[in-house]
Amino acid sequence: MPSSAMAFTLSLVMAFLFTLASGATGQGGYVELPVRELSLGSRHPLSRRQNEIPLPNMMDGLQYVVTLSIGSNKQPVPVLFDTGSDLLWVNPDCSHALNGTQKLCYSNPRYNALSSNSSKILDEALNITYGSGATLGVFFEDDVELGNAVVKSQQFGVATYSETASVGILGGQPGIYANRTHKTFVESLVEQKQVRSGAYSVDLRSRDETGAVIFGGIDTKKYKCKLEKVESAGFNIVLTGMGQTFPNASAKAYSFSMESGIGVFVDSGTNFNMLPADVVFGIAADYPGATSTSDGSWRVPCEAPDGKIDFVFGNKTIGISYSDMVVADDGECFLGFVPRPDDLPLYVPYIFGSSFLRGVYAVFDWENDQIWLDESDDCGSNLLPIEKGKDGVPKVAGCKCNAKASSTIVYPAPTTIRSVN
């Protein structure tokens, strides 16, 4: 029998998840799904999404969660939205969740296949290993609803055992596993004509703000001026320079060994940005009030001063505020960067995590191998569909195209590219 405190906690979580699920909309060729940042309560090792390579640095317990309605009885099920994987799976093993996250895990509603008239068990095992541990279970088939959009007979994993996870995962990548027989969630949206295009936009927000993932669409009131296509390969984008604009408005560029540019993997399931050590050390040395820790991160003041980190992608420079670059964890705050260890295998990429995505509006068009970026903003809402085909992203001005030019430092683009994967 649950205690009254546990019952009250569960009722709050259920109300929150029903609110997120009912907030999803599906019309005009796109589906908008609200995203909230939830604290999972503890720091844990930063891990490569699809490789058994635990990295020796830390990430905090903040994750971006969406809620799906699954089954004939529309069960609200929370999942981590993760651009670093392609699978949809639910029902983590709470007994093996990270210390400090088990209470939240147990309070989350879980998918019950027996209570859904549209569920079907499949003769296929779920067996996937992330850097943070294995997830085992079985695949089911059931209807998944987001607002007015319904994906019929979506195949997804139901875990019987998982390590470290406190919520399931909704992968945003196209299928990457050669022996996989089922459609990914995004592929199903396209195939069942719930969206016009497999492209989607990501608008992550700071704590206590609601962001969104818009499958098949963009919101022209959530970016600063102009979405621009950046050089990319899959979910790797080419970073050609970095800088820092300080509280006194002076600016500094970091060249180090980046003259050739680097490929960086965009992973919403990770909080920190893992970049070359010389770049990270340079930024941290100049960041106001940063002090190094024994685990390779930098402790910083929780009240971030004015200033920004500048990311350069060819001719596109994006300035992200210090406040978005700060990762809060259990009363302490850390700079959202960790150095990539030199001894990692070459296939482990550099990473842009959610601390980067908080400061940008990003469009991922996996069908056409394109990524579009601009600085994030918020001046209302105006949703438009993304058309199928190359360059189907609408070219519509954002919030501040007529504003005075930014003082962000601009860096020349290199002529060659360096990558580790």
WOKA-V503121 format. One line per field, one symbol per residue. ss: DSSP state (H for helix, E for strand, L for the rest). phi: phi as a letter, one per 30 degrees, with the letter a starting at -180 (. if undefined). psi: psi as a letter, one per 20 degrees, with the letter a starting at -180 (. if undefined). A space follows every 50 residues. Layout:
# WOKA-V503121
ss = ???
phi = ???
psi = ???
This chain:
# WOKA-V503121
ss = LLLHHHHHHHHHHHHHHHHHHHLLEEELLEEEEEEEEEELLLLEEEELLL LLLEEEEEELLEEEEEEEEELLLLEEEEEEEELLLLLEEELLLHHHELLL LHHHHHHLLLLLHHHLLLLEEEEEEEEEEELLEEEEEEEEEEEEEELLEE EEEEEEEEEEEELELLLEEEELLLLLLLLLLLLLHHHHHHHLLLLLLLLE EEELLLLLLLEEEEELEEELLLELLLLEEELEELLEEEELEEEEELLLLL EEEELLLLLLLEEEEELLLLLLEEELHHHHHHHHHHLLLLEELLLLLEEL LLLLLLLEEEEEELLEEEEEEHHHHEEEELLEEEELEEELLLLLLLLLLE EELHHHHLLEEEEEELLLLEEEEEEELLLLLLEEELLLLLLLLLLLLLLL LLLLLLLLLLLLLLLLLELLL
phi = .dddddddedddddddddddddddbbaiibbcbdbbdcdcjadaddbddb bdbdcdbbbdccbcccbcccjdchddbdbddbdcbcdcbbiddddcdeej cdddeddddbdcdddcdcdadcdbdcabccdckcbblbdbbadbcbidcb cdhdcadcdcabcidcbdbcdcdddbcdcdccddddddeddchdbdbddb cbbdbdeicccaccdiabcdccbdbbdbdcdabiccccccababcdedid bbccchccecibdbdcbddbddccbeeddddddddcdeidbdcdcjcbdb ddddddkaccccbicccbccdedddccdahicbbddbbddddddeddddd bccdddddcbcbcccddchbbcbaddaabkaadbdcddjdhddecbdddb dcddeddedccdddcbbcbcb
psi = pqrhgghgghhggggghhgggiiqqoqkjrppoqpqpqpjirqrppqphj qlnpqkaqqakpqoprpqoprhjlppoqqppoijriqpqrmqohijrqpi ihggghiqqqpohhipijqpqqmpqpnqprhirqpqbqprprpppocipp oplpprqoqipqphqirapopiqrpiohjpiqqrgghhgghjkhqhqiqq qpnqrrqjqpaqpopjrroijjrgfppppqprocjpqopirqrporhjiq qpqogckjhiqqpppooijqhqporqhhgghgghhippjppqrijjrppr phnprqrqppppndjpppppqghhipoqolirqqplqqqpqhjqqhiorq ppahhghhirppponhhjlqppqrqqaokbpnpqqpqqrqkippnpqbhk hjrqqqjpqpqqqrirppqj.
